[in-house]
Amino acid sequence: MNDGQQRPPKRQIEIQREELATHTAQFLAKGGRIVELPLFVGQPSLVTPPMKTNLRSGVRSAGQKREDISRQVESLRRAGMTAGQIACQLGIDRRVAVRLIKARVNA
């Protein structure tokens, strides 16, 4: 979709719905999940899939998984996300996200 083009509002909404439906189907096909986020609006929200490392179906060691998640937490923290947002993004408990953030800061 070109950002420079102006479309009538109704057509724009239709296009966005189609794009969302396509994105949702791809997201679910990759093993993603739709969760209810604790937002003030109270509507179900689509969470983008975790980084590609979490979408692999291969078996990996627990240590490697922890390291992958730790790297993802660090990357998302640098992007300005809060611990709660990171937890929702990665599908982990907020307290785990806080602990990983503190561990990266102290390392």
N, CA, C and O atoms as a GROMACS GRO file, in nm:
protein
  428
    1MET      N    1   0.085  -0.117   0.000
    1MET     CA    2   0.000   0.000   0.000
    1MET      C    3   0.089   0.124   0.000
    1MET      O    4   0.184   0.133   0.078
    2ASN      N    5   0.059   0.217  -0.088
    2ASN     CA    6   0.136   0.340  -0.095
    2ASN      C    7   0.080   0.441   0.004
    2ASN      O    8  -0.039   0.471   0.004
    3ASP      N    9   0.169   0.494   0.088
    3ASP     CA   10   0.125   0.593   0.186
    3ASP      C   11   0.089   0.725   0.122
    3ASP      O   12   0.010   0.802   0.176
    4GLY      N   13   0.148   0.754   0.005
    4GLY     CA   14   0.126   0.881  -0.062
    4GLY      C   15  -0.011   0.892  -0.127
    4GLY      O   16  -0.057   1.003  -0.152
    5GLN      N   17  -0.076   0.780  -0.155
    5GLN     CA   18  -0.205   0.783  -0.222
    5GLN      C   19  -0.317   0.807  -0.122
    5GLN      O   20  -0.318   0.750  -0.013
    6GLN      N   21  -0.411   0.891  -0.163
    6GLN     CA   22  -0.526   0.917  -0.079
    6GLN      C   23  -0.642   0.831  -0.128
    6GLN      O   24  -0.669   0.827  -0.248
    7ARG      N   25  -0.711   0.764  -0.039
    7ARG     CA   26  -0.826   0.683  -0.073
    7ARG      C   27  -0.944   0.732   0.009
    7ARG      O   28  -0.927   0.790   0.116
    8PRO      N   29  -1.064   0.708  -0.041
    8PRO     CA   30  -1.181   0.741   0.040
    8PRO      C   31  -1.176   0.662   0.171
    8PRO      O   32  -1.129   0.548   0.171
    9PRO      N   33  -1.221   0.719   0.281
    9PRO     CA   34  -1.210   0.652   0.411
    9PRO      C   35  -1.269   0.511   0.414
    9PRO      O   36  -1.209   0.421   0.472
   10LYS      N   37  -1.386   0.490   0.352
   10LYS     CA   38  -1.447   0.356   0.355
   10LYS      C   39  -1.361   0.256   0.280
   10LYS      O   40  -1.343   0.143   0.326
   11ARG      N   41  -1.308   0.296   0.167
   11ARG     CA   42  -1.221   0.206   0.090
   11ARG      C   43  -1.094   0.176   0.168
   11ARG      O   44  -1.045   0.063   0.169
   12GLN      N   45  -1.040   0.277   0.234
   12GLN     CA   46  -0.920   0.259   0.315
   12GLN      C   47  -0.944   0.158   0.426
   12GLN      O   48  -0.859   0.073   0.454
   13ILE      N   49  -1.059   0.166   0.489
   13ILE     CA   50  -1.094   0.073   0.596
   13ILE      C   51  -1.106  -0.069   0.541
   13ILE      O   52  -1.060  -0.164   0.604
   14GLU      N   53  -1.169  -0.084   0.424
   14GLU     CA   54  -1.182  -0.216   0.361
   14GLU      C   55  -1.044  -0.276   0.333
   14GLU      O   56  -1.021  -0.394   0.360
   15ILE      N   57  -0.954  -0.195   0.280
   15ILE     CA   58  -0.819  -0.242   0.249
   15ILE      C   59  -0.748  -0.285   0.377
   15ILE      O   60  -0.682  -0.389   0.380
   16GLN      N   61  -0.762  -0.204   0.482
   16GLN     CA   62  -0.697  -0.238   0.609
   16GLN      C   63  -0.754  -0.368   0.666
   16GLN      O   64  -0.680  -0.448   0.723
   17ARG      N   65  -0.884  -0.389   0.652
   17ARG     CA   66  -0.945  -0.513   0.700
   17ARG      C   67  -0.892  -0.633   0.623
   17ARG      O   68  -0.862  -0.738   0.681
   18GLU      N   69  -0.880  -0.617   0.490
   18GLU     CA   70  -0.826  -0.726   0.407
   18GLU      C   71  -0.682  -0.756   0.446
   18GLU      O   72  -0.643  -0.872   0.458
   19GLU      N   73  -0.603  -0.651   0.466
   19GLU     CA   74  -0.464  -0.670   0.506
   19GLU      C   75  -0.454  -0.737   0.642
   19GLU      O   76  -0.370  -0.824   0.664
   20LEU      N   77  -0.540  -0.696   0.733
   20LEU     CA   78  -0.541  -0.756   0.867
   20LEU      C   79  -0.579  -0.904   0.860
   20LEU      O   80  -0.520  -0.988   0.928
   21ALA      N   81  -0.679  -0.936   0.776
   21ALA     CA   82  -0.721  -1.076   0.762
   21ALA      C   83  -0.606  -1.160   0.705
   21ALA      O   84  -0.582  -1.271   0.751
   22THR      N   85  -0.537  -1.106   0.605
   22THR     CA   86  -0.423  -1.177   0.546
   22THR      C   87  -0.312  -1.195   0.649
   22THR      O   88  -0.257  -1.304   0.664
   23HIS      N   89  -0.281  -1.086   0.720
   23HIS     CA   90  -0.175  -1.091   0.822
   23HIS      C   91  -0.212  -1.191   0.932
   23HIS      O   92  -0.126  -1.266   0.978
   24THR      N   93  -0.338  -1.190   0.973
   24THR     CA   94  -0.383  -1.281   1.078
   24THR      C   95  -0.368  -1.427   1.034
   24THR      O   96  -0.321  -1.510   1.111
   25ALA      N   97  -0.407  -1.456   0.910
   25ALA     CA   98  -0.396  -1.593   0.860
   25ALA      C   99  -0.250  -1.637   0.856
   25ALA      O  100  -0.217  -1.749   0.895
   26GLN      N  101  -0.161  -1.549   0.809
   26GLN     CA  102  -0.019  -1.582   0.803
   26GLN      C  103   0.037  -1.600   0.944
   26GLN      O  104   0.115  -1.692   0.970
   27PHE      N  105  -0.004  -1.511   1.033
   27PHE     CA  106   0.041  -1.515   1.172
   27PHE      C  107   0.003  -1.647   1.238
   27PHE      O  108   0.086  -1.710   1.304
   28LEU      N  109  -0.122  -1.688   1.222
   28LEU     CA  110  -0.168  -1.813   1.282
   28LEU      C  111  -0.102  -1.934   1.217
   28LEU      O  112  -0.074  -2.033   1.285
   29ALA      N  113  -0.075  -1.926   1.087
   29ALA     CA  114  -0.008  -2.036   1.018
   29ALA      C  115   0.134  -2.056   1.069
   29ALA      O  116   0.187  -2.167   1.064
   30LYS      N  117   0.196  -1.948   1.117
   30LYS     CA  118   0.333  -1.956   1.170
   30LYS      C  119   0.335  -1.996   1.317
   30LYS      O  120   0.442  -1.998   1.378
   31GLY      N  121   0.220  -2.027   1.373
   31GLY     CA  122   0.217  -2.069   1.513
   31GLY      C  123   0.190  -1.956   1.610
   31GLY      O  124   0.206  -1.973   1.731
   32GLY      N  125   0.148  -1.842   1.560
   32GLY     CA  126   0.118  -1.728   1.647
   32GLY      C  127  -0.012  -1.752   1.722
   32GLY      O  128  -0.085  -1.847   1.695
   33ARG      N  129  -0.040  -1.664   1.816
   33ARG     CA  130  -0.165  -1.675   1.890
   33ARG      C  131  -0.221  -1.536   1.914
   33ARG      O  132  -0.148  -1.438   1.923
   34ILE      N  133  -0.352  -1.530   1.923
   34ILE     CA  134  -0.420  -1.403   1.948
   34ILE      C  135  -0.455  -1.401   2.096
   34ILE      O  136  -0.515  -1.496   2.148
   35VAL      N  137  -0.418  -1.294   2.161
   35VAL     CA  138  -0.442  -1.284   2.305
   35VAL      C  139  -0.517  -1.156   2.337
   35VAL      O  140  -0.518  -1.061   2.259
   36GLU      N  141  -0.580  -1.156   2.452
   36GLU     CA  142  -0.646  -1.037   2.502
   36GLU      C  143  -0.543  -0.960   2.582
   36GLU      O  144  -0.496  -1.007   2.686
   37LEU      N  145  -0.507  -0.842   2.536
   37LEU     CA  146  -0.408  -0.762   2.606
   37LEU      C  147  -0.476  -0.675   2.710
   37LEU      O  148  -0.592  -0.637   2.693
   38PRO      N  149  -0.407  -0.643   2.818
   38PRO     CA  150  -0.466  -0.558   2.921
   38PRO      C  151  -0.464  -0.412   2.879
   38PRO      O  152  -0.392  -0.330   2.938
   39LEU      N  153  -0.542  -0.379   2.777
   39LEU     CA  154  -0.550  -0.242   2.729
   39LEU      C  155  -0.675  -0.177   2.786
   39LEU      O  156  -0.770  -0.246   2.825
   40PHE      N  157  -0.676  -0.046   2.790
   40PHE     CA  158  -0.790   0.025   2.844
   40PHE      C  159  -0.914   0.006   2.756
   40PHE      O  160  -1.026   0.007   2.807
   41VAL      N  161  -0.894  -0.012   2.625
   41VAL     CA  162  -1.008  -0.029   2.536
   41VAL      C  163  -1.076  -0.164   2.555
   41VAL      O  164  -1.194  -0.178   2.524
   42GLY      N  165  -1.004  -0.262   2.606
   42GLY     CA  166  -1.063  -0.391   2.636
   42GLY      C  167  -1.098  -0.474   2.514
   42GLY      O  168  -1.180  -0.565   2.524
   43GLN      N  169  -1.038  -0.446   2.400
   43GLN     CA  170  -1.067  -0.523   2.279
   43GLN      C  171  -0.956  -0.624   2.256
   43GLN      O  172  -0.841  -0.600   2.292
   44PRO      N  173  -0.989  -0.739   2.195
   44PRO     CA  174  -0.883  -0.834   2.162
   44PRO      C  175  -0.785  -0.768   2.066
   44PRO      O  176  -0.825  -0.697   1.974
   45SER      N  177  -0.660  -0.790   2.088
   45SER     CA  178  -0.558  -0.729   2.004
   45SER      C  179  -0.472  -0.836   1.943
   45SER      O  180  -0.446  -0.940   2.003
   46LEU      N  181  -0.427  -0.809   1.823
   46LEU     CA  182  -0.339  -0.902   1.755
   46LEU      C  183  -0.197  -0.869   1.792
   46LEU      O  184  -0.151  -0.756   1.773
   47VAL      N  185  -0.128  -0.967   1.846
   47VAL     CA  186   0.012  -0.947   1.883
   47VAL      C  187   0.097  -0.998   1.769
   47VAL      O  188   0.075  -1.109   1.720
   48THR      N  189   0.193  -0.920   1.728
   48THR     CA  190   0.280  -0.965   1.619
   48THR      C  191   0.357  -1.087   1.664
   48THR      O  192   0.386  -1.102   1.782
   49PRO      N  193   0.389  -1.175   1.571
   49PRO     CA  194   0.459  -1.296   1.612
   49PRO      C  195   0.595  -1.264   1.670
   49PRO      O  196   0.657  -1.165   1.631
   50PRO      N  197   0.642  -1.345   1.763
   50PRO     CA  198   0.776  -1.324   1.814
   50PRO      C  199   0.877  -1.335   1.701
   50PRO      O  200   0.844  -1.379   1.591
   51MET      N  201   0.999  -1.296   1.729
   51MET     CA  202   1.102  -1.302   1.626
   51MET      C  203   1.115  -1.445   1.574
   51MET      O  204   1.076  -1.539   1.641
   52LYS      N  205   1.170  -1.459   1.456
   52LYS     CA  206   1.171  -1.587   1.386
   52LYS      C  207   1.226  -1.702   1.469
   52LYS      O  208   1.188  -1.817   1.447
   53THR      N  209   1.314  -1.674   1.563
   53THR     CA  210   1.373  -1.783   1.641
   53THR      C  211   1.267  -1.860   1.718
   53THR      O  212   1.283  -1.980   1.741
   54ASN      N  213   1.158  -1.794   1.759
   54ASN     CA  214   1.053  -1.864   1.834
   54ASN      C  215   0.956  -1.939   1.744
   54ASN      O  216   0.875  -2.017   1.794
   55LEU      N  217   0.963  -1.918   1.612
   55LEU     CA  218   0.870  -1.983   1.522
   55LEU      C  219   0.924  -2.116   1.469
   55LEU      O  220   0.851  -2.189   1.402
   56ARG      N  221   1.047  -2.146   1.496
   56ARG     CA  222   1.106  -2.270   1.447
   56ARG      C  223   1.043  -2.389   1.520
   56ARG      O  224   1.016  -2.383   1.640
   57SER      N  225   1.022  -2.494   1.445
   57SER     CA  226   0.960  -2.612   1.507
   57SER      C  227   1.065  -2.710   1.559
   57SER      O  228   1.030  -2.806   1.628
   58GLY      N  229   1.192  -2.687   1.529
   58GLY     CA  230   1.298  -2.777   1.574
   58GLY      C  231   1.314  -2.774   1.725
   58GLY      O  232   1.280  -2.676   1.791
   59VAL      N  233   1.366  -2.882   1.778
   59VAL     CA  234   1.387  -2.892   1.922
   59VAL      C  235   1.522  -2.829   1.955
   59VAL      O  236   1.624  -2.860   1.893
   60ARG      N  237   1.521  -2.740   2.053
   60ARG     CA  238   1.645  -2.676   2.097
   60ARG      C  239   1.658  -2.692   2.248
   60ARG      O  240   1.562  -2.723   2.317
   61SER      N  241   1.778  -2.669   2.295
   61SER     CA  242   1.801  -2.683   2.438
   61SER      C  243   1.734  -2.568   2.514
   61SER      O  244   1.711  -2.461   2.458
   62ALA      N  245   1.703  -2.592   2.640
   62ALA     CA  246   1.641  -2.488   2.723
   62ALA      C  247   1.733  -2.368   2.736
   62ALA      O  248   1.686  -2.254   2.737
   63GLY      N  249   1.862  -2.393   2.747
   63GLY     CA  250   1.958  -2.283   2.758
   63GLY      C  251   1.958  -2.194   2.635
   63GLY      O  252   1.967  -2.072   2.646
   64GLN      N  253   1.948  -2.255   2.519
   64GLN     CA  254   1.945  -2.177   2.395
   64GLN      C  255   1.816  -2.097   2.386
   64GLN      O  256   1.816  -1.983   2.340
   65LYS      N  257   1.704  -2.157   2.428
   65LYS     CA  258   1.577  -2.085   2.427
   65LYS      C  259   1.584  -1.964   2.520
   65LYS      O  260   1.538  -1.855   2.484
   66ARG      N  261   1.641  -1.983   2.640
   66ARG     CA  262   1.654  -1.872   2.734
   66ARG      C  263   1.739  -1.761   2.674
   66ARG      O  264   1.706  -1.643   2.686
   67GLU      N  265   1.849  -1.798   2.609
   67GLU     CA  266   1.937  -1.698   2.548
   67GLU      C  267   1.865  -1.625   2.435
   67GLU      O  268   1.880  -1.503   2.420
   68ASP      N  269   1.788  -1.697   2.354
   68ASP     CA  270   1.712  -1.634   2.246
   68ASP      C  271   1.612  -1.533   2.302
   68ASP      O  272   1.602  -1.420   2.254
   69ILE      N  273   1.539  -1.574   2.406
   69ILE     CA  274   1.441  -1.484   2.466
   69ILE      C  275   1.510  -1.365   2.530
   69ILE      O  276   1.462  -1.253   2.520
   70SER      N  277   1.623  -1.389   2.593
   70SER     CA  278   1.698  -1.281   2.656
   70SER      C  279   1.742  -1.178   2.552
   70SER      O  280   1.734  -1.057   2.575
   71ARG      N  281   1.788  -1.226   2.436
   71ARG     CA  282   1.827  -1.134   2.328
   71ARG      C  283   1.707  -1.057   2.275
   71ARG      O  284   1.716  -0.938   2.246
   72GLN      N  285   1.593  -1.125   2.263
   72GLN     CA  286   1.472  -1.059   2.216
   72GLN      C  287   1.428  -0.951   2.314
   72GLN      O  288   1.388  -0.842   2.274
   73VAL      N  289   1.435  -0.983   2.443
   73VAL     CA  290   1.398  -0.886   2.547
   73VAL      C  291   1.488  -0.763   2.536
   73VAL      O  292   1.440  -0.650   2.541
   74GLU      N  293   1.617  -0.786   2.521
   74GLU     CA  294   1.711  -0.674   2.509
   74GLU      C  295   1.678  -0.589   2.386
   74GLU      O  296   1.680  -0.466   2.394
   75SER      N  297   1.650  -0.653   2.275
   75SER     CA  298   1.619  -0.580   2.152
   75SER      C  299   1.491  -0.498   2.166
   75SER      O  300   1.486  -0.382   2.126
   76LEU      N  301   1.388  -0.559   2.224
   76LEU     CA  302   1.260  -0.488   2.242
   76LEU      C  303   1.273  -0.376   2.344
   76LEU      O  304   1.209  -0.272   2.331
   77ARG      N  305   1.357  -0.396   2.445
   77ARG     CA  306   1.379  -0.291   2.546
   77ARG      C  307   1.446  -0.171   2.481
   77ARG      O  308   1.410  -0.056   2.508
   78ARG      N  309   1.545  -0.198   2.394
   78ARG     CA  310   1.611  -0.089   2.321
   78ARG      C  311   1.512  -0.014   2.232
   78ARG      O  312   1.529   0.106   2.207
   79ALA      N  313   1.410  -0.085   2.184
   79ALA     CA  314   1.309  -0.023   2.099
   79ALA      C  315   1.211   0.061   2.181
   79ALA      O  316   1.122   0.126   2.124
   80GLY      N  317   1.226   0.061   2.314
   80GLY     CA  318   1.144   0.146   2.399
   80GLY      C  319   1.021   0.080   2.457
   80GLY      O  320   0.934   0.148   2.511
   81MET      N  321   1.011  -0.051   2.448
   81MET     CA  322   0.895  -0.120   2.503
   81MET      C  323   0.910  -0.140   2.654
   81MET      O  324   1.021  -0.154   2.705
   82THR      N  325   0.797  -0.140   2.723
   82THR     CA  326   0.797  -0.164   2.867
   82THR      C  327   0.802  -0.314   2.893
   82THR      O  328   0.785  -0.395   2.801
   83ALA      N  329   0.826  -0.351   3.018
   83ALA     CA  330   0.833  -0.492   3.054
   83ALA      C  331   0.700  -0.562   3.024
   83ALA      O  332   0.699  -0.676   2.976
   84GLY      N  333   0.589  -0.496   3.052
   84GLY     CA  334   0.458  -0.554   3.024
   84GLY      C  335   0.435  -0.577   2.876
   84GLY      O  336   0.382  -0.680   2.835
   85GLN      N  337   0.476  -0.480   2.795
   85GLN     CA  338   0.461  -0.494   2.650
   85GLN      C  339   0.550  -0.606   2.597
   85GLN      O  340   0.508  -0.683   2.511
   86ILE      N  341   0.672  -0.614   2.650
   86ILE     CA  342   0.764  -0.719   2.608
   86ILE      C  343   0.706  -0.856   2.645
   86ILE      O  344   0.712  -0.950   2.566
   87ALA      N  345   0.651  -0.866   2.765
   87ALA     CA  346   0.593  -0.993   2.810
   87ALA      C  347   0.480  -1.037   2.717
   87ALA      O  348   0.473  -1.154   2.679
   88CYS      N  349   0.392  -0.944   2.680
   88CYS     CA  350   0.283  -0.977   2.588
   88CYS      C  351   0.338  -1.016   2.452
   88CYS      O  352   0.291  -1.112   2.390
   89GLN      N  353   0.437  -0.943   2.405
   89GLN     CA  354   0.496  -0.969   2.273
   89GLN      C  355   0.557  -1.109   2.265
   89GLN      O  356   0.541  -1.179   2.165
   90LEU      N  357   0.626  -1.149   2.371
   90LEU     CA  358   0.698  -1.277   2.369
   90LEU      C  359   0.619  -1.391   2.432
   90LEU      O  360   0.662  -1.506   2.427
   91GLY      N  361   0.504  -1.360   2.491
   91GLY     CA  362   0.424  -1.465   2.554
   91GLY      C  363   0.484  -1.518   2.682
   91GLY      O  364   0.472  -1.637   2.712
   92ILE      N  365   0.552  -1.430   2.757
   92ILE     CA  366   0.612  -1.470   2.885
   92ILE      C  367   0.550  -1.388   2.996
   92ILE      O  368   0.483  -1.287   2.971
   93ASP      N  369   0.572  -1.430   3.118
   93ASP     CA  370   0.522  -1.357   3.234
   93ASP      C  371   0.597  -1.225   3.249
   93ASP      O  372   0.717  -1.218   3.221
   94ARG      N  373   0.527  -1.120   3.293
   94ARG     CA  374   0.589  -0.989   3.308
   94ARG      C  375   0.706  -0.993   3.406
   94ARG      O  376   0.807  -0.926   3.385
   95ARG      N  377   0.692  -1.072   3.513
   95ARG     CA  378   0.801  -1.081   3.611
   95ARG      C  379   0.927  -1.142   3.549
   95ARG      O  380   1.039  -1.104   3.584
   96VAL      N  381   0.908  -1.237   3.458
   96VAL     CA  382   1.022  -1.296   3.389
   96VAL      C  383   1.089  -1.190   3.301
   96VAL      O  384   1.211  -1.181   3.296
   97ALA      N  385   1.006  -1.111   3.232
   97ALA     CA  386   1.061  -1.004   3.148
   97ALA      C  387   1.141  -0.904   3.232
   97ALA      O  388   1.249  -0.862   3.192
   98VAL      N  389   1.088  -0.867   3.348
   98VAL     CA  390   1.158  -0.774   3.436
   98VAL      C  391   1.291  -0.834   3.480
   98VAL      O  392   1.394  -0.766   3.480
   99ARG      N  393   1.289  -0.961   3.518
   99ARG     CA  394   1.412  -1.027   3.562
   99ARG      C  395   1.516  -1.032   3.450
   99ARG      O  396   1.635  -1.011   3.474
  100LEU      N  397   1.473  -1.060   3.328
  100LEU     CA  398   1.565  -1.064   3.215
  100LEU      C  399   1.622  -0.925   3.184
  100LEU      O  400   1.739  -0.912   3.150
  101ILE      N  401   1.538  -0.823   3.195
  101ILE     CA  402   1.585  -0.686   3.172
  101ILE      C  403   1.692  -0.650   3.275
  101ILE      O  404   1.796  -0.595   3.240
  102LYS      N  405   1.664  -0.680   3.402
  102LYS     CA  406   1.761  -0.650   3.508
  102LYS      C  407   1.891  -0.727   3.488
  102LYS      O  408   1.999  -0.674   3.511
  103ALA      N  409   1.880  -0.853   3.447
  103ALA     CA  410   2.000  -0.934   3.425
  103ALA      C  411   2.084  -0.876   3.312
  103ALA      O  412   2.207  -0.877   3.321
  104ARG      N  413   2.021  -0.826   3.207
  104ARG     CA  414   2.096  -0.767   3.096
  104ARG      C  415   2.160  -0.635   3.137
  104ARG      O  416   2.271  -0.603   3.094
  105VAL      N  417   2.091  -0.558   3.221
  105VAL     CA  418   2.146  -0.430   3.267
  105VAL      C  419   2.268  -0.454   3.356
  105VAL      O  420   2.367  -0.382   3.346
  106ASN      N  421   2.260  -0.554   3.443
  106ASN     CA  422   2.368  -0.583   3.537
  106ASN      C  423   2.485  -0.658   3.473
  106ASN      O  424   2.593  -0.664   3.531
  107ALA      N  425   2.463  -0.715   3.355
  107ALA     CA  426   2.570  -0.794   3.290
  107ALA      C  427   2.676  -0.705   3.229
  107ALA      O  428   2.772  -0.755   3.170
   0.00000   0.00000   0.00000
